[in-house]
Amino acid sequence: MTQEKLINRLEATQHLVDNAPEVLIVAGPGNAKFDLAGTGDRAQNFYIWNSLGMAPSIGLGLALAQSTQKVIVLDGDGGTLMNLGAFATIARMAPSNLVHIVWDNGQYQLTGGQLTATATVTDLAAMGKGAGIKNAVEIRSLSEFKAGLSTWLSEPGPWLIVAKTDDNPAPARPPKDTVQIKLRFMEAISAQ
């Protein structure tokens, strides 16, 4: 039996944006943000610069404030490991409109490829479930990602998706003007 290759972040991110163009997306620093920019910059993208670990907390706040909007957090395993307490808070607050996707390549790719704990002993989906996130799953292929996306977008959450990815580099960089990113994101929220 041939094993399907690990998920390519850019392909999965492109599929997400193509199939949910109206969702608000918070992208953590690093490859999650770069891949999101590679799919085409848009006002509904909120790119986090220099705040490793804060994507799930920002996404949670946004999901609570915009309860009628679907909010997706894209983050890496390194960033997620920096703020595991967010799992407990997300579980306790239980926003039904939040989907947290962790791109897990088992390394801090942008700083030299140092291994994260997920490369050896740590299971983020199990940790999410242990924190109380009932909808926590690990996936390993693009076909699983594509099959699951409609469920994650239509069924109540919160959802934690740990997506095992390859280590292909990200193709693009988003805008760096953080004030401009914030203002246009606020305008996009107001327009919906």
N, C-alpha and C positions, 0 to 999 in steps of 0.2 A: 504494500500500500504506500503510495507516495504522499508524503506530508506536505501540506500547503506551506508556502513561505510565510515568514512573519509579516505583520502589517507594515506597509509603507505609510508613514504619517501623512505625507502630502496627498497621496491618493485617497486616504480615508477622510482627510480634512476637506478635499475637493468634493467628495461624495456628500459629506455633511452639508456643506454650503449649498451645493446644487439642489439638495432635497429638503432643505429647511432655510430658504433665503430670508425668512422673516425673523428668525430667532436672534436673540442677543447673545453674543459670544464674548466671554472674557478669556483672554489668552495670557497665560503666565509667561515670565521671561524665558528666553531661550527658544528652542526649536518649535515649540507649540505656537509661539507668536510669529516666528519666521514663516512657518508653513501656512498659517492663516493668511498672512500678507501675500504669500505666493498664490493663493486662490483668487486674489483680486481684492484690493483694499475696498472697504465699504464702511459706512457710518455706523453700522450695528456691531462693528468689531471694536472691542476695548482692549488695547495692547498694554500690558504691564511692563514697565521698564524698571529694572534694578530693585525689585522687591520679591526675591525668591521666597516661595512659600505662601504668598498672600493671595494667590488666585482663588482658592476655594473660599476663603473668607470674604473676598470682594464679591464673588459670585453669589454666595449665600445672602449677603446684604442686598444685592440687586434683586435676587429672587423674592426675598421678603417684601421689598419695596414695590416691585412690579409683579404682583401675584398673578396677573392675567397673561403675562408674557412668559414664554419658554426661555429659560436661561441655561446656556451651556458653558461650562468651564473646561478649557483645554489646558492641561498642565503636564509637566514631566514627572517622572518618578523622583528625581532629586528635589524638586520644589515641593512635591507632596510630602516627602519624608521630613522636610523642614517644619511642617506645621500639621502634624498628625492630630493635634487637638481639634482641628477643624472637623474631622470625622465625627467626633462626639457632639459638637455643636450642631452640625448639619442633621445628625440623627435626632437630636432633641428638638430642634426647631421644625424639622420634617417638611420643608417646602416641597409641595407636590410638583412644582414647575422646574426643579433643578436637576440637571444632568451633569455630573462631574466625570470627564473622560481623562484618564491618566495615560499618557503615552509612556510606556515603560520599556526602555531599551537597556536597563541595568547599568547605566553609567551617567556620569556628568560629562556629556559629550563635548560641550563647548569649552570646557576648561582643561581638556587633555585626556578624556576618556577614563577617568578614575571610576572604579566600580562603585555602584550604590549597593545598599543592603539587599535590594531586590534581585541582584545578580547571584546571590548566594542563598540566604536563608529567609528573607522577609517576603511575606505574601500580603500585598496591599488589599486585595479583595477580602481576605480573611480578617484583616485588621478592621476594615470598614464594617463587616458584619459584626465583629466583636464590639464595635463602638455603637452598634444599633442601626446601621443602614441595612434595611432588609433586602433592598434591591442592589446587591453588590455582586458583580460577576467579573470573571477574567476571560478574555478572548484572545485568540492567537492568529486569526486569519482575517483577511479582508472580506471574505464571504460571510464570516460570522458578524463582522462589523456591519456590513450592508443589511444582513438579515435582521439584526437587532435594532438598527436605527429607528425603524418605524415604531417599534414597541416603546423604545426609550422616549420618543417624542410624543406618543399618544397616551401611554399609560402613566398614572400618577407616580411620582417619585417621592423622595429623592432617589436618584440612580447614581451608582458608582460603577464605572466601567474601567477596568484595568486592561488596557490594550497592549499586548506584547508586540513591540515594534522592532524593525531592523534599525540599523544605525546610519542610514543614508543622510547626508547633510541637507539642511534646509536650503531652498533656492533663493529666498528673497528676504528683504528687510522692510518692516513697516515704517511709517512716519515716526520721527523721534520727538516731535513737538508735543509734549505731554498735555499742555494746555489746549492745543488745538484738538487732540484726540478726545479729551474730556468734553469739550464744548460740542463737537459734532456728535458724540455719542449721546449727550443729553438731548440734543435736537432730534436725533433718531428715535429716542424713547418717547419724546413728546408727540412726535408725528404718528406713532402707532396707536 
